[in-house]
């Protein structure tokens, strides 16, 4: 939930359950050092913007 605007979003799709515009989502993986690494492909959400 965004504490400033009180909107909630799906972490998988970027879609809001409170009527806000969808967020852009990205595919990530965790590497051996436990870093979150962004993948090259846009997935779901508002990926066309």
MMTF fields as JSON, N, C-alpha, C and O atoms, coordinates in Angstrom:
{
  "mmtfVersion": "1.0.0",
  "mmtfProducer": "UNKNOWN",
  "numBonds": 195,
  "numAtoms": 196,
  "numGroups": 49,
  "numChains": 1,
  "numModels": 1,
  "chainsPerModel": [1],
  "groupsPerChain": [49],
  "chainIdList": ["A"],
  "bondAtomList": [4, 2, 8, 6, 12, 10, 16, 14, 20, 18, 24, 22, 28, 26, 32, 30, 36, 34, 40, 38, 44, 42, 48, 46, 52, 50, 56, 54, 60, 58, 64, 62, 68, 66, 72, 70, 76, 74, 80, 78, 84, 82, 88, 86, 92, 90, 96, 94, 100, 98, 104, 102, 108, 106, 112, 110, 116, 114, 120, 118, 124, 122, 128, 126, 132, 130, 136, 134, 140, 138, 144, 142, 148, 146, 152, 150, 156, 154, 160, 158, 164, 162, 168, 166, 172, 170, 176, 174, 180, 178, 184, 182, 188, 186, 192, 190],
  "bondOrderList": [1, 1, 1, 1, 1, 1, 1, 1, 1, 1, 1, 1, 1, 1, 1, 1, 1, 1, 1, 1, 1, 1, 1, 1, 1, 1, 1, 1, 1, 1, 1, 1, 1, 1, 1, 1, 1, 1, 1, 1, 1, 1, 1, 1, 1, 1, 1, 1],
  "groupList": [{"groupName": "UNK", "atomNameList": ["N", "CA", "C", "O"], "elementList": ["N", "C", "C", "O"], "formalChargeList": [0, 0, 0, 0], "bondAtomList": [1, 0, 2, 1, 3, 2], "bondOrderList": [1, 1, 2], "singleLetterCode": "X", "chemCompType": "L-PEPTIDE LINKING"}],
  "groupTypeList": [0, 0, 0, 0, 0, 0, 0, 0, 0, 0, 0, 0, 0, 0, 0, 0, 0, 0, 0, 0, 0, 0, 0, 0, 0, 0, 0, 0, 0, 0, 0, 0, 0, 0, 0, 0, 0, 0, 0, 0, 0, 0, 0, 0, 0, 0, 0, 0, 0],
  "groupIdList": [1, 2, 3, 4, 5, 6, 7, 8, 9, 10, 11, 12, 13, 14, 15, 16, 17, 18, 19, 20, 21, 22, 23, 24, 25, 26, 27, 28, 29, 30, 31, 32, 33, 34, 35, 36, 37, 38, 39, 40, 41, 42, 43, 44, 45, 46, 47, 48, 49],
  "secStructList": [7, 7, 6, 6, 6, 7, 7, 7, 5, 7, 6, 6, 6, 7, 7, 5, 1, 1, 1, 7, 7, 7, 7, 3, 3, 3, 3, 3, 3, 3, 7, 6, 6, 1, 7, 3, 3, 3, 3, 3, 3, 3, 3, 3, 3, 6, 6, 6, 7],
  "xCoordList": [0.847, 0.0, 0.89, 1.876, 0.522, 1.224, 0.767, -0.413, 1.662, 1.245, 0.811, 0.051, 1.282, 0.925, -0.456, -1.226, -0.779, -2.021, -3.049, -4.185, -2.68, -3.572, -4.051, -5.144, -3.255, -3.578, -2.849, -1.74, -3.474, -2.821, -2.67, -3.501, -1.591, -1.272, -0.85, -0.271, -1.146, -0.657, 0.816, 1.177, 1.668, 3.089, 3.351, 4.388, 2.439, 2.611, 2.181, 2.837, 1.079, 0.532, 0.656, 0.607, 0.815, 0.854, -0.522, -0.634, -1.59, -2.953, -3.338, -2.953, -4.098, -4.556, -5.888, -6.754, -6.041, -7.342, -8.145, -9.236, -7.614, -8.297, -8.616, -8.958, -8.509, -8.909, -7.822, -8.109, -6.582, -5.492, -5.021, -5.318, -4.294, -3.693, -2.725, -2.112, -2.571, -1.643, -0.194, 0.158, 0.631, 2.065, 2.782, 2.281, 3.935, 4.779, 5.456, 5.956, 5.472, 6.107, 7.298, 7.359, 8.239, 9.459, 9.75, 9.475, 10.301, 10.714, 12.073, 12.978, 12.219, 13.47, 13.844, 12.992, 15.112, 15.602, 16.539, 17.053, 16.752, 17.716, 18.988, 18.928, 20.139, 21.382, 21.987, 21.397, 23.156, 23.804, 24.154, 24.23, 24.365, 24.687, 23.436, 23.53, 22.264, 20.952, 20.623, 19.906, 21.154, 20.791, 19.603, 19.502, 18.714, 17.602, 18.082, 18.521, 17.999, 18.525, 17.37, 16.572, 17.284, 16.252, 16.522, 17.646, 15.484, 15.591, 15.309, 14.834, 15.589, 15.431, 13.997, 13.681, 13.115, 11.777, 10.763, 10.683, 9.974, 8.848, 7.741, 7.503, 7.061, 5.975, 4.766, 4.892, 3.599, 2.323, 2.235, 2.991, 1.293, 1.096, 0.94, 0.337, 1.477, 1.365, 2.641, 3.308, 2.984, 4.263, 4.304, 5.37, 3.175, 3.156, 3.436, 3.594, 3.505, 3.715, 5.178, 5.532],
  "yCoordList": [-1.179, 0.0, 1.24, 1.322, 2.18, 3.46, 4.254, 4.593, 4.56, 5.284, 6.723, 7.305, 7.288, 8.67, 8.77, 9.673, 7.85, 7.929, 6.873, 6.936, 5.899, 4.834, 3.925, 3.366, 3.769, 2.837, 1.521, 1.508, 0.413, -0.895, -1.45, -1.199, -2.214, -2.754, -4.205, -4.616, -4.983, -6.356, -6.304, -5.631, -6.999, -7.032, -7.846, -7.664, -8.743, -9.57, -8.861, -8.999, -8.095, -7.488, -5.974, -5.395, -5.318, -3.86, -3.236, -2.013, -4.048, -3.527, -3.067, -3.671, -1.997, -1.447, -2.061, -2.294, -2.32, -2.784, -1.617, -1.813, -0.388, 0.796, 1.821, 2.961, 1.429, 2.313, 3.194, 3.996, 3.079, 3.887, 3.283, 2.128, 4.064, 3.57, 2.445, 2.472, 1.446, 0.347, 0.817, 1.786, 0.107, 0.375, -0.482, -1.538, -0.046, -0.858, -1.905, -1.581, -3.15, -4.221, -4.776, -4.689, -5.343, -5.872, -7.252, -7.515, -8.118, -9.439, -9.304, -8.666, -9.901, -9.845, -11.234, -12.117, -11.417, -12.644, -12.241, -11.123, -13.167, -12.962, -13.732, -14.926, -13.053, -13.732, -14.395, -14.345, -15.016, -15.76, -14.873, -15.359, -13.591, -12.652, -12.041, -11.116, -12.553, -12.098, -10.671, -9.946, -10.279, -9.009, -9.252, -10.316, -8.291, -8.38, -7.814, -6.666, -8.629, -8.264, -8.126, -9.048, -6.969, -6.684, -7.462, -7.468, -8.125, -8.84, -7.855, -6.748, -8.237, -7.341, -7.193, -6.189, -8.139, -8.163, -7.488, -7.786, -6.563, -5.973, -7.0, -7.754, -7.035, -8.01, -7.327, -6.604, -7.556, -7.152, -5.66, -4.86, -5.314, -3.927, -3.006, -3.375, -1.816, -0.792, -0.759, 0.274, -1.876, -1.983, -1.244, -1.127, -0.748, -0.043, 1.433, 2.118, 1.949, 3.395, 3.762, 4.932],
  "zCoordList": [0.0, 0.0, 0.0, 0.733, -0.825, -0.842, 0.381, 0.473, 1.322, 2.52, 2.24, 3.015, 1.154, 0.827, 0.184, 0.514, -0.732, -1.489, -1.119, -1.591, -0.284, 0.176, -0.954, -0.868, -2.008, -3.089, -2.855, -2.322, -3.252, -3.171, -4.582, -5.454, -4.793, -6.102, -5.984, -4.979, -7.025, -7.116, -7.497, -8.463, -6.76, -7.097, -8.348, -8.985, -8.723, -9.917, -11.19, -12.223, -11.135, -12.351, -12.405, -13.49, -11.262, -11.216, -11.174, -11.089, -11.23, -11.218, -9.819, -8.817, -9.775, -8.507, -8.109, -8.952, -6.82, -6.306, -5.763, -5.228, -5.893, -5.374, -6.453, -6.139, -7.73, -8.822, -9.405, -10.294, -8.942, -9.493, -10.816, -11.12, -11.591, -12.829, -12.486, -11.419, -13.377, -13.088, -13.105, -13.777, -12.351, -12.322, -13.346, -13.731, -13.788, -14.652, -13.766, -12.689, -14.218, -13.438, -14.198, -15.425, -13.468, -14.054, -13.475, -12.304, -14.293, -13.845, -13.16, -13.698, -11.977, -11.235, -10.734, -10.629, -10.428, -9.801, -8.671, -8.64, -7.745, -6.67, -7.023, -7.318, -6.995, -7.337, -6.106, -5.027, -6.253, -5.171, -3.976, -2.847, -4.213, -3.135, -2.515, -1.708, -2.888, -2.413, -2.858, -2.167, -4.018, -4.645, -5.563, -6.175, -5.665, -6.606, -7.932, -8.002, -8.997, -10.312, -11.294, -11.458, -11.946, -12.933, -14.21, -14.711, -14.743, -16.012, -17.151, -16.9, -18.38, -19.532, -20.005, -20.643, -19.728, -20.293, -19.397, -18.205, -19.977, -19.238, -19.139, -20.082, -18.002, -17.816, -17.197, -16.209, -17.776, -17.176, -16.916, -17.469, -16.06, -15.656, -16.841, -17.848, -16.727, -17.741, -18.574, -18.644, -19.204, -19.915, -21.248, -21.852, -21.714, -22.999, -22.865, -23.876, -21.653, -21.449, -21.549, -21.405]
}
